[in-house]
Amino acid sequence: KKDLKYCLSAKDVQDLFQPDNVREQVSVNRLRDLGGLPAVEQIFNTNFANGLDISNADDLAARVEKYGDNLPIMKAPKTFMELILENFEDEILRLLCASAAVSLVLGCLTHGIKEGWLEGASILIAVVIIVSVTSINNYLKEKQFRKLNEIATRKFCHVVRNGKLEYVDVVTINCGDICEVETGEIMSVDGLLLKGNNISADESSITGETDLVKKVSIDTEGKCNPFLISGSRIMEGTGRVMVIGVGKNSQYGMLKMKIQQDPDPTPLQEKLTLLADQIGDIGKYSALVTFLAMLLHFIYDCAMSGHSFNYFLSYETAEELVEYFIIAVSIVVVAVPEGLPLAVTIALAYSVGKMKDENNLVRYLQACETMGGANNICTDKTGTLTKNLMTVTKFFVEQDIKDVNKSFKASSISDRLCELLCHGIATNSNANPKVNAKGQFEQIGNKTECALLEMAFNLGFDFRKIRDDA
């Protein structure tokens, strides 16, 4: 018997979920040729009923090496040295460095090393201060953003491992994991539907098609689509899915790798940049006029004093011209508001921190502009501001409407009817809510089914025992 374990490469997995291959049944036919679901179970060395054995560290390491992990795809952060070098793209700083170098050389030649280095060094110190403040702020801002981004993008899902249903962070998901999906869930991985109940997905974020796509298991005869693509949203139904593509090998991961780029500046940032450019231009023109005026005045003084042409080539003249140049550069430095963008960035970063303290997580710094300008939030989407939980409050039985509250007991209806009702709820539902030692429910799966199962549980009928016996 041929060993199929891990016979598919990461590239093969990517091709399986490629939208064109899914639409044209190429992917389905490929899996059917391999042997269908039994072959898939063997290829990814998993168990559809019990999930992965997470105690097998060697197997988990082999999966990660073969198919990758599901860690967030983020652009590599700039190093502190890269942030420092980025500052020197500013023409003013390059000009300051050039003037500092000229001043150092001429100062040492004319006044000696003991005193001649002072003026050039003072300019260099100014450059160091500007670069240090800007770089440190950018570094801290980047670090804070990444920390906030980790919180904002953190998601959890229900996974079957070692025969138990667990609620885990999506970054811990591996290829071969068995996940439970439900209505409203956004797929974080590429998965193959094992079994489901009327599942339809919205894949518009990946394919651009707004029509819902019906999902059925590969066991279905004829044309079918069992592929749940990462980034799509489950609009209807619940089901069990085997994870095949994770991280950068998933469709959403590959798309994210292609479109990663720096965010566009916000309107406020554009206005501040325009203001800084306008002030900078005024400073440059003022510096140029000042330099020309001092140069013409120097030439006039030399002409009136009767100096020869050789005087213009002397060290004294060069020193005088450098002094004029430094004065002109100083005007530019004073005019350009280098601290203005820095102040805005610090203000936005502070706003993010304050909003986080009030349980309002802002993912992007510039979003504070929008948040700060919002007075009212209007919504017409049902369920947007709910807890995403359901509870049975009333039901019609024995020609009467019964109120379900804390005082409601099984004795309120006939024993036989109560037993039939609760057994029917337990066996005709797919939800798997968790029940802790105190009898408190954690709703997992379809919320309506969870509400009915909780009612049956409160009436003394444990759905887990009923399902096991059935």
Secondary structure as UniProt FT lines:
FT   TURN            5..6
FT   HELIX           10..16
FT   HELIX           19..23
FT   TURN            24..25
FT   HELIX           26..34
FT   HELIX           36..43
FT   TURN            44..45
FT   TURN            48..50
FT   TURN            54..55
FT   HELIX           57..67
FT   HELIX           80..87
FT   TURN            88..89
FT   HELIX           91..111
FT   HELIX           113..152
FT   STRAND          156..161
FT   TURN            162..163
FT   STRAND          164..169
FT   HELIX           170..172
FT   TURN            175..176
FT   STRAND          178..181
FT   TURN            183..184
FT   STRAND          190..202
FT   HELIX           204..207
FT   STRAND          213..215
FT   TURN            218..219
FT   STRAND          227..228
FT   TURN            230..231
FT   STRAND          233..245
FT   HELIX           247..249
FT   HELIX           251..259
FT   HELIX           267..305
FT   HELIX           309..313
FT   HELIX           315..335
FT   HELIX           339..357
FT   TURN            358..359
FT   TURN            365..366
FT   HELIX           367..372
FT   TURN            382..385
FT   STRAND          394..397
FT   TURN            398..399
FT   STRAND          400..403
FT   TURN            406..407
FT   HELIX           410..412
FT   HELIX           415..427
FT   STRAND          434..435
FT   TURN            437..438
FT   STRAND          441..442
FT   HELIX           447..458
FT   TURN            459..460
FT   HELIX           463..469
//
